[in-house]
Amino acid sequence: MPAPTPLLPETLSDGSAFRPSTVKVNSQTQTKLTKSVSGKVLTSKRGGQHYTMTLSYPPMREEQSREVQAFLEDQQGRHGIFYVKVSQPDPAAGQAVGNFCTFDNSDKLFRITQTVPSLTTFPEAPAGYLTVETTAIYMRCSLAKDIFSTSVDKAGLVQITIELMERT
């Protein structure tokens, strides 16, 4: 299956790799919590789940950062939708507990929670899927904020951190 577009670059035009040094993944689920005077806690799900990611890249020369800055600014804040390749906790394991997956009939990102007796995911897999993808995983996303900024250190190296939210 070809990579979706537009895709956050993984390789820059000069051939150098553009891969995050740190990836922070958050799973956000909507819940309602009620606490009584006696301390009893009741919770209920309000539906919906989505992932957010923070990608931090190693410092790079300013000329290397231009291509990525242009791509991100072209997204026009939270308005633009693009794809980012998702790293697997254990890429060799395929359908293993903890790995991400996608299904052929959904743009949603899923995490495998059980493989025996059958594949179970969170959130629940969509009905009617035919194939499960566990090797080339992409999250459909946008910037989490309308502001994109970079920082430059004393040596003139640019630090890029990107906050993303899943868009389904």
ZAROBA-23393 format. One record per residue: residue number from 1; chain; x, y, z of N, C-alpha, C in turn. Coordinates in steps of 0.001 Angstrom, whole numbers, padded with zeros to 6 digits, m for minus. Each point is the difference from the previous one (the first is absolute). Layout:
% residues N
+-----+--------+---------+---------+---------+---------+---------+---------+---------+---------+---------+
! num ! cadena !    n.xx !    n.yy !    n.zz !   ca.xx !   ca.yy !   ca.zz !    c.xx !    c.yy !    c.zz !
+-----+--------+---------+---------+---------+---------+---------+---------+---------+---------+---------+
! NUM !      A !       X !       Y !       Z !       X !       Y !       Z !       X !       Y !       Z !
...
+-----+--------+---------+---------+---------+---------+---------+---------+---------+---------+---------+
This chain:
% residues 168
+-----+--------+---------+---------+---------+---------+---------+---------+---------+---------+---------+
! num ! cadena !    n.xx !    n.yy !    n.zz !   ca.xx !   ca.yy !   ca.zz !    c.xx !    c.yy !    c.zz !
+-----+--------+---------+---------+---------+---------+---------+---------+---------+---------+---------+
!   1 !      A !  000839 ! m001172 !  000000 ! m000839 !  001172 !  000000 !  000892 !  001246 !  000000 !
!   2 !      A ! m000226 !  000936 ! m000919 !  000843 !  001203 ! m000044 ! m000277 !  000914 !  001194 !
!   3 !      A !  000992 !  000803 !  000333 ! m000148 !  000938 !  001117 ! m001052 !  001045 ! m000356 !
!   4 !      A ! m000822 !  000394 !  000967 ! m001012 !  001028 ! m000265 !  000649 !  001367 ! m000163 !
!   5 !      A ! m000732 !  000934 ! m000560 !  000512 !  001359 ! m000175 ! m001035 !  000999 !  000498 !
!   6 !      A !  000425 !  001180 !  000412 !  001385 !  000403 !  000223 !  000583 ! m000684 !  001237 !
!   7 !      A !  001263 ! m000311 ! m000064 !  000697 ! m000734 !  001057 !  001115 !  000863 !  000572 !
!   8 !      A !  000063 !  000100 !  001326 !  001093 !  000721 !  000644 !  001307 ! m000642 ! m000460 !
!   9 !      A !  000951 !  000777 ! m000519 !  001230 ! m000594 ! m000547 !  000766 ! m000843 !  001018 !
!  10 !      A !  000540 ! m001117 ! m000483 !  000890 ! m000842 !  000809 !  001433 !  000119 ! m000496 !
!  11 !      A !  000133 !  000464 ! m001226 !  001301 !  000225 ! m000605 ! m000031 !  001381 ! m000645 !
!  12 !      A !  001024 !  000795 !  000255 !  000069 !  001342 ! m000560 !  000578 ! m000042 ! m001410 !
!  13 !      A ! m000144 !  001085 ! m000735 !  000457 !  000026 ! m001393 !  001512 ! m000191 ! m000134 !
!  14 !      A !  000774 !  000290 !  001062 !  001444 ! m000240 ! m000051 !  000358 ! m001450 !  000321 !
!  15 !      A ! m001041 ! m000843 !  000225 !  000226 ! m001419 !  000275 !  000119 ! m000350 !  001469 !
!  16 !      A !  000051 !  001008 !  000873 !  000139 ! m000293 !  001427 ! m001350 ! m000441 !  000587 !
!  17 !      A !  000081 ! m000862 !  000997 ! m001205 ! m000521 !  000649 ! m000618 !  001070 !  000887 !
!  18 !      A ! m001324 !  000035 !  000016 ! m000739 !  000897 !  000883 ! m000918 ! m000868 !  000840 !
!  19 !      A !  000552 ! m000470 !  001110 ! m000747 ! m000889 !  000892 !  000073 !  000546 !  001418 !
!  20 !      A ! m001099 ! m000092 !  000730 !  000000 !  000558 !  001360 !  000931 ! m000764 !  000936 !
!  21 !      A !  000614 !  000741 !  000921 !  000822 ! m000639 !  001028 ! m000870 ! m000427 !  001173 !
!  22 !      A ! m001151 !  000662 !  000159 ! m000943 ! m000333 !  001062 ! m001418 !  000044 ! m000556 !
!  23 !      A ! m000795 ! m001020 !  000339 ! m001409 ! m000049 ! m000386 ! m000819 ! m000223 !  001258 !
!  24 !      A ! m000906 !  000907 !  000268 ! m000908 ! m000133 !  001143 ! m001398 ! m000244 ! m000547 !
!  25 !      A ! m000624 ! m001114 !  000407 ! m001336 ! m000359 ! m000475 ! m000972 !  000061 !  001171 !
!  26 !      A ! m001109 !  000694 ! m000190 ! m001054 !  000067 !  001005 ! m001281 ! m000567 ! m000588 !
!  27 !      A ! m000692 ! m000819 !  000761 ! m001316 ! m000501 ! m000379 ! m001013 !  000756 !  000836 !
!  28 !      A ! m000892 !  000732 ! m000667 ! m000970 !  000816 !  000725 ! m001396 ! m000583 ! m000155 !
!  29 !      A ! m000603 ! m000337 !  001134 ! m001347 ! m000553 !  000045 ! m000877 !  000938 !  000815 !
!  30 !      A ! m001191 !  000248 ! m000481 ! m000931 !  000883 !  000698 ! m000733 ! m000773 !  001090 !
!  31 !      A !  000150 !  000408 !  001244 ! m000737 ! m000616 !  001101 ! m000603 !  001091 !  000880 !
!  32 !      A ! m001105 ! m000334 !  000635 ! m000643 !  000889 !  000949 !  000196 ! m000609 !  001378 !
!  33 !      A !  000419 !  000803 !  000962 !  000254 ! m000478 !  001353 ! m000896 !  000748 !  000976 !
!  34 !      A ! m000681 ! m000754 !  000850 ! m000832 !  000578 !  001050 !  000460 ! m000583 !  001323 !
!  35 !      A !  000218 !  000880 !  000978 !  000458 ! m000444 !  001313 ! m001012 !  000465 !  001043 !
!  36 !      A ! m000478 ! m000958 !  000798 ! m000979 !  000337 !  001036 !  000711 !  000541 !  001235 !
!  37 !      A ! m000790 !  000538 !  000914 !  000541 !  000536 !  001249 !  000695 ! m001105 !  000788 !
!  38 !      A ! m000520 ! m001237 ! m000084 !  000595 ! m001115 !  000746 !  001291 ! m000511 ! m000633 !
!  39 !      A !  000331 !  000502 ! m001203 !  001238 ! m000410 ! m000658 ! m000184 ! m001024 ! m001102 !
!  40 !      A ! m001223 ! m000470 ! m000209 ! m000256 ! m000971 ! m001062 !  000170 !  000685 ! m001353 !
!  41 !      A !  000714 ! m000653 ! m000883 !  000271 !  000556 ! m001324 ! m000729 ! m000813 ! m001058 !
!  42 !      A ! m000719 !  000700 ! m000869 ! m000682 ! m000627 ! m001137 !  000560 !  000606 ! m001280 !
!  43 !      A !  000284 ! m000856 ! m000950 !  000489 !  000479 ! m001287 ! m000852 ! m000564 ! m001112 !
!  44 !      A ! m000063 !  000738 ! m001089 ! m000675 ! m000495 ! m001197 !  000737 !  000551 ! m001213 !
!  45 !      A !  000011 ! m000788 ! m001073 !  000642 !  000438 ! m001240 ! m000947 !  000912 ! m000752 !
!  46 !      A !  000554 !  001065 ! m000561 ! m000799 !  000901 ! m000815 !  000249 ! m000253 ! m001484 !
!  47 !      A !  000704 ! m001062 ! m000283 !  000238 ! m000357 ! m001393 !  001222 !  000682 ! m000578 !
!  48 !      A !  000559 ! m000629 ! m000998 !  001115 !  000580 ! m000718 !  001350 ! m000229 !  000645 !
!  49 !      A !  000970 ! m000177 ! m000824 !  001395 ! m000152 !  000410 !  000836 !  000499 ! m001154 !
!  50 !      A !  001090 !  000682 !  000313 !  000949 !  000393 ! m001047 !  001400 !  000072 !  000601 !
!  51 !      A !  000965 ! m000050 ! m000887 !  001397 !  000081 !  000408 !  000532 !  001400 ! m000258 !
!  52 !      A !  000927 !  000407 !  000841 !  000806 !  001186 ! m000261 !  001452 ! m000440 !  000060 !
!  53 !      A !  000845 !  000686 ! m000735 !  001434 ! m000318 ! m000013 !  000805 !  001278 !  000069 !
!  54 !      A !  001133 ! m000098 !  000661 !  000984 !  001070 ! m000009 !  001283 ! m000591 ! m000559 !
!  55 !      A !  000460 !  000554 ! m001109 !  001222 ! m000464 ! m000662 !  001086 !  001039 !  000227 !
!  56 !      A !  001097 ! m000409 !  000626 !  001142 !  000897 !  000218 !  001166 ! m000490 ! m000839 !
!  57 !      A !  000575 !  000910 ! m000758 !  001076 ! m000352 ! m000930 !  001336 !  000503 !  000517 !
!  58 !      A !  001070 ! m000720 ! m000336 !  001323 !  000467 !  000428 !  000340 !  001333 ! m000675 !
!  59 !      A !  000839 !  000808 !  000637 !  000376 !  001283 ! m000604 !  000589 ! m000201 ! m001400 !
!  60 !      A ! m000338 !  000930 ! m000889 !  000475 ! m000084 ! m001387 !  000390 !  001390 ! m000492 !
!  61 !      A !  000762 !  000000 ! m001091 !  000390 !  001268 ! m000604 ! m001235 !  000716 ! m000544 !
!  62 !      A !  000041 !  001313 ! m000017 ! m001150 !  000799 ! m000431 ! m000433 ! m000367 ! m001416 !
!  63 !      A !  000955 ! m000203 ! m000894 ! m000360 ! m000330 ! m001394 ! m000706 ! m001357 ! m000102 !
!  64 !      A !  000295 ! m000924 !  000929 ! m000699 ! m001291 !  000012 ! m001440 !  000156 !  000492 !
!  65 !      A ! m000210 !  000933 !  000910 ! m001323 !  000158 !  000615 ! m001007 !  000702 ! m000908 !
!  66 !      A !  000471 !  000724 ! m000996 ! m000892 !  000791 ! m000861 ! m001084 ! m000842 ! m000665 !
!  67 !      A !  000376 ! m001160 ! m000514 ! m000945 ! m000868 ! m000710 ! m001143 ! m000439 !  000930 !
!  68 !      A !  000341 ! m000375 !  001215 ! m001012 ! m000447 !  000959 ! m000841 !  001184 !  000470 !
!  69 !      A !  000643 !  001135 !  000270 ! m000743 !  001183 !  000409 ! m001000 !  000406 ! m001084 !
!  70 !      A !  000408 ! m000061 ! m001253 ! m000895 !  000344 ! m001107 ! m001185 ! m000958 ! m000057 !
!  71 !      A !  000271 ! m001309 !  000166 ! m001086 ! m000992 ! m000013 ! m001000 !  000298 !  001111 !
!  72 !      A !  000496 !  000245 !  001222 ! m000876 !  000232 !  001142 ! m000766 !  001314 ! m000119 !
!  73 !      A !  000638 !  001041 ! m000481 ! m000706 !  001269 ! m000178 ! m001052 ! m000112 ! m001095 !
!  74 !      A !  000256 ! m000838 ! m001005 ! m000971 ! m000223 ! m001076 ! m001279 ! m000663 !  000520 !
!  75 !      A !  000071 ! m000620 !  001172 ! m001188 ! m000647 !  000573 ! m000993 !  001016 !  000580 !
!  76 !      A !  000431 !  001242 !  000159 ! m000853 !  001083 !  000493 ! m000603 ! m000337 !  001366 !
!  77 !      A !  000876 ! m000318 !  000935 ! m000445 ! m000315 !  001356 ! m000782 ! m001297 !  000041 !
!  78 !      A ! m001086 !  000002 !  000744 ! m000809 ! m001207 !  000159 ! m000851 ! m000312 ! m001222 !
!  79 !      A ! m000021 !  000895 ! m000960 ! m000847 ! m000187 ! m001184 !  000483 ! m001138 ! m000896 !
!  80 !      A !  001294 ! m000102 ! m000232 !  000548 ! m000988 ! m000924 !  000035 ! m001406 !  000578 !
!  81 !      A ! m000362 ! m000964 ! m000827 !  000063 ! m001406 !  000394 !  001110 ! m000667 ! m000792 !
!  82 !      A !  000855 ! m000751 !  000715 !  001105 ! m000698 ! m000643 !  000231 ! m001306 !  000742 !
!  83 !      A !  000993 ! m000743 ! m000410 !  000296 ! m001299 !  000607 !  001405 !  000007 !  000565 !
!  84 !      A !  000178 ! m000773 !  001049 !  001322 ! m000183 !  000588 !  000180 ! m001504 !  000226 !
!  85 !      A !  001190 ! m000498 ! m000331 !  000277 ! m001414 !  000212 !  000168 ! m000255 !  001494 !
!  86 !      A ! m000629 ! m001072 !  000478 !  000013 ! m000337 !  001420 !  000995 ! m001129 !  000232 !
!  87 !      A !  000903 !  000196 !  000953 !  000957 ! m001042 !  000359 ! m000678 ! m001020 !  000906 !
!  88 !      A !  000301 ! m001259 ! m000239 ! m000544 ! m001072 !  000820 !  000885 ! m000231 !  001222 !
!  89 !      A ! m000614 ! m000316 !  001158 !  000817 ! m000376 !  001168 !  000889 ! m001204 ! m000309 !
!  90 !      A ! m000531 ! m000989 ! m000744 !  000754 ! m001189 ! m000391 ! m000307 ! m000295 ! m001468 !
!  91 !      A !  000732 !  000654 ! m000932 ! m000333 ! m000126 ! m001422 !  000081 ! m001419 ! m000547 !
!  92 !      A !  000838 ! m000846 !  000566 !  000151 ! m001358 ! m000507 ! m001165 ! m000904 !  000415 !
!  93 !      A ! m000753 !  000423 !  000996 ! m001033 ! m000871 !  000562 ! m001297 ! m000036 ! m000793 !
!  94 !      A ! m000248 !  000992 ! m000873 ! m001245 !  000008 ! m000769 ! m001201 !  000183 !  000890 !
!  95 !      A ! m000911 ! m000981 ! m000019 ! m001211 !  000075 !  000825 !  000320 ! m000412 !  001430 !
!  96 !      A !  000683 !  000877 !  000720 !  000385 ! m000270 !  001391 ! m000682 !  000999 !  000919 !
!  97 !      A ! m000263 ! m000416 !  001210 ! m000603 !  000880 !  000997 !  000882 !  001231 !  000183 !
!  98 !      A ! m000616 !  001167 ! m000055 !  000726 !  001259 !  000143 !  000313 !  000681 ! m001309 !
!  99 !      A !  000023 ! m000749 ! m001097 !  000271 !  000598 ! m001308 ! m001232 !  000734 ! m000515 !
! 100 !      A !  000248 !  000974 ! m000879 ! m001087 !  000703 ! m000669 ! m000414 ! m000774 ! m001241 !
! 101 !      A ! m001223 !  000262 ! m000452 ! m000467 ! m000575 ! m001255 ! m001044 !  000921 ! m000608 !
! 102 !      A ! m000267 ! m000221 ! m001272 ! m001092 !  000678 ! m000689 ! m000791 ! m001058 ! m000753 !
! 103 !      A ! m001204 !  000355 ! m000372 ! m000865 ! m000906 ! m000746 ! m000328 !  000622 ! m001348 !
! 104 !      A ! m000274 ! m000864 ! m000972 ! m000223 !  000473 ! m001358 ! m001228 !  000899 ! m000149 !
! 105 !      A ! m000928 ! m000027 !  000933 ! m001224 !  000792 ! m000130 ! m000093 !  001153 !  001012 !
! 106 !      A !  001161 !  000467 !  000498 ! m000016 !  001073 !  000991 !  001289 !  000814 ! m000056 !
! 107 !      A ! m000120 !  001304 !  000264 !  001174 !  000875 !  000115 !  000524 !  000057 !  001425 !
! 108 !      A ! m000646 ! m000680 !  000920 !  000331 !  000032 !  001428 !  001248 ! m000827 !  000303 !
! 109 !      A !  000723 !  000409 !  001019 !  001148 ! m000737 !  000508 ! m000483 ! m000842 !  001185 !
! 110 !      A !  000416 ! m001269 !  000049 ! m000423 ! m000920 !  001051 !  001231 ! m000592 !  000680 !
! 111 !      A ! m000159 ! m000437 !  001253 !  001074 ! m000703 !  000701 ! m000488 ! m001412 !  000302 !
! 112 !      A !  000866 ! m000979 ! m000271 ! m000348 ! m001400 !  000248 !  000084 ! m000265 !  001502 !
! 113 !      A ! m001101 ! m000501 !  000561 ! m000054 ! m000263 !  001442 ! m000018 ! m001484 !  000326 !
! 114 !      A ! m000302 ! m000836 ! m001001 ! m000063 ! m001446 !  000225 !  000109 ! m000696 ! m001354 !
! 115 !      A !  000666 ! m001141 ! m000028 !  000101 ! m000767 ! m001250 ! m000586 ! m001400 !  000133 !
! 116 !      A ! m000219 ! m000460 !  001234 ! m000527 ! m001344 !  000228 ! m001275 !  000123 !  000834 !
! 117 !      A ! m001098 ! m000603 ! m000340 ! m000231 ! m000921 ! m001106 ! m000152 !  000698 ! m001352 !
! 118 !      A ! m000238 !  001323 !  000008 ! m000094 !  000721 ! m001267 !  000542 !  001410 !  000194 !
! 119 !      A !  000200 !  000690 ! m001108 !  000540 !  001356 !  000042 ! m001017 !  000953 !  000633 !
! 120 !      A !  000433 !  000708 !  001034 ! m000831 !  001002 !  000651 !  000782 !  001304 !  000012 !
! 121 !      A ! m000684 !  001111 ! m000256 !  000671 !  001299 ! m000041 ! m000752 !  001007 !  000862 !
! 122 !      A !  000714 !  001064 !  000330 ! m000630 !  001156 !  000616 !  000288 !  001187 ! m000887 !
! 123 !      A ! m001014 !  000761 ! m000369 ! m001402 ! m000325 !  000167 ! m000382 ! m001243 ! m000813 !
! 124 !      A ! m001229 ! m000417 !  000140 ! m000461 ! m001219 ! m000654 !  000143 !  000105 ! m001511 !
! 125 !      A !  000444 ! m001095 ! m000616 !  000194 ! m000043 ! m001451 ! m001307 !  000278 ! m000729 !
! 126 !      A !  000078 !  000663 ! m001151 ! m001224 !  000286 ! m000756 ! m000595 ! m001278 ! m000589 !
! 127 !      A ! m001302 ! m000042 ! m000096 ! m000673 ! m001167 ! m000578 !  000291 ! m000077 ! m001493 !
! 128 !      A !  000111 ! m001212 ! m000498 !  000129 ! m000213 ! m001435 !  001377 !  000200 ! m000597 !
! 129 !      A !  001031 !  000076 !  000816 !  001341 !  000183 ! m000567 !  000477 ! m001300 ! m000647 !
! 130 !      A !  000860 !  000153 ! m001012 !  000549 ! m001167 ! m000694 !  001457 ! m000244 !  000348 !
! 131 !      A !  000778 !  001073 !  000159 !  001423 ! m000160 !  000286 !  000429 !  000875 !  001176 !
! 132 !      A !  001036 ! m000468 !  000681 !  000618 !  000723 !  001113 !  001417 !  000340 ! m000428 !
! 133 !      A !  000382 !  001253 !  000130 !  001352 !  000448 ! m000363 !  000798 !  000227 !  001275 !
! 134 !      A !  001164 ! m000649 !  000093 !  000844 !  000172 !  001191 !  001432 !  000406 ! m000334 !
! 135 !      A !  000327 !  000133 ! m001278 !  001380 !  000339 ! m000340 !  000160 !  001463 ! m000406 !
! 136 !      A ! m000809 !  000488 ! m000909 !  000079 !  001402 ! m000427 ! m001205 !  000725 !  000586 !
! 137 !      A !  000175 !  000543 !  001201 ! m001097 !  000624 !  000725 !  000118 !  001519 ! m000117 !
! 138 !      A ! m001096 !  000631 ! m000366 ! m000039 !  001452 ! m000137 ! m001163 !  000553 !  000804 !
! 139 !      A !  000252 !  001115 !  000693 ! m001066 !  000673 !  000720 ! m000452 !  001194 ! m000822 !
! 140 !      A ! m001299 !  000088 ! m000239 ! m000598 !  001159 ! m000664 ! m000126 !  001061 !  001077 !
! 141 !      A !  000610 !  001163 ! m000206 !  000099 !  000966 !  001088 !  000025 !  001433 ! m000504 !
! 142 !      A !  000025 !  000906 !  000950 !  000237 !  001412 ! m000264 !  000829 !  000537 !  001155 !
! 143 !      A !  000487 !  001205 ! m000158 !  000697 !  000635 !  001106 ! m000994 !  000189 !  001139 !
! 144 !      A !  000449 ! m000132 !  001228 ! m000885 !  000120 !  001157 ! m000296 !  001452 !  000346 !
! 145 !      A !  000802 !  000915 ! m000533 ! m000184 !  001426 !  000274 !  000103 !  000775 ! m001304 !
! 146 !      A ! m000527 !  001205 !  000006 !  000101 !  000853 ! m001177 !  001348 !  000700 ! m000081 !
! 147 !      A !  000798 ! m000122 !  001045 !  001318 !  000638 !  000028 !  001067 ! m001075 ! m000153 !
! 148 !      A !  000908 !  000202 ! m000942 !  001155 ! m000885 ! m000167 !  001244 !  000846 !  000205 !
! 149 !      A !  000888 ! m000446 !  000868 !  001217 !  000773 !  000245 !  001197 ! m000934 !  000095 !
! 150 !      A !  001168 !  000566 ! m000235 !  001259 ! m000732 !  000142 !  000893 !  000825 !  000926 !
! 151 !      A !  001041 ! m000632 !  000497 !  000952 !  000734 !  000823 !  001401 ! m000208 ! m000570 !
! 152 !      A !  000843 !  000992 !  000189 !  001376 ! m000046 ! m000495 !  000936 !  000167 !  001189 !
! 153 !      A !  000984 ! m000917 !  000133 !  000933 !  000088 !  001119 !  001176 !  000913 ! m000337 !
! 154 !      A !  000932 !  000149 !  000929 !  001154 !  000896 ! m000185 !  000872 ! m000409 ! m001173 !
! 155 !      A !  000025 ! m001299 ! m000316 !  000816 ! m000487 ! m001109 ! m000709 !  000173 ! m001345 !
! 156 !      A ! m001220 !  000528 !  000023 ! m000740 !  000208 ! m001247 ! m000766 ! m001229 ! m000462 !
! 157 !      A ! m000120 ! m001000 !  000866 ! m000737 ! m001211 ! m000364 ! m001478 !  000171 !  000355 !
! 158 !      A ! m000845 ! m000495 ! m000892 ! m001446 !  000144 !  000147 ! m000572 ! m001239 !  000680 !
! 159 !      A ! m000858 !  000225 !  000991 ! m000692 ! m001076 !  000703 ! m001469 !  000042 ! m000419 !
! 160 !      A ! m000517 ! m001133 ! m000500 ! m001394 ! m000079 ! m000418 ! m000729 ! m001003 !  000882 !
! 161 !      A ! m001117 !  000447 !  000562 ! m000908 ! m000868 !  000751 ! m001378 !  000218 ! m000595 !
! 162 !      A ! m000661 ! m001103 ! m000344 ! m001298 !  000064 ! m000673 ! m001049 ! m000680 !  000871 !
! 163 !      A ! m001066 !  000706 !  000298 ! m001121 ! m000571 !  000744 ! m001113 ! m000314 ! m000995 !
! 164 !      A ! m000443 ! m001269 ! m000008 ! m000985 ! m000475 ! m000962 ! m001239 ! m000540 !  000706 !
! 165 !      A ! m001129 !  000069 ! m000687 ! m001219 ! m000641 !  000496 ! m000578 ! m000834 ! m001133 !
! 166 !      A ! m000499 ! m001180 !  000365 ! m000568 ! m000916 ! m000980 ! m001274 !  000610 ! m000578 !
! 167 !      A ! m000162 ! m000178 ! m001311 ! m001206 !  000454 ! m000698 ! m000583 ! m001198 ! m000733 !
! 168 !      A ! m001210 ! m000363 !  000315 ! m000637 ! m001146 ! m000662 ! m001202 !  000429 ! m000795 !
+-----+--------+---------+---------+---------+---------+---------+---------+---------+---------+---------+
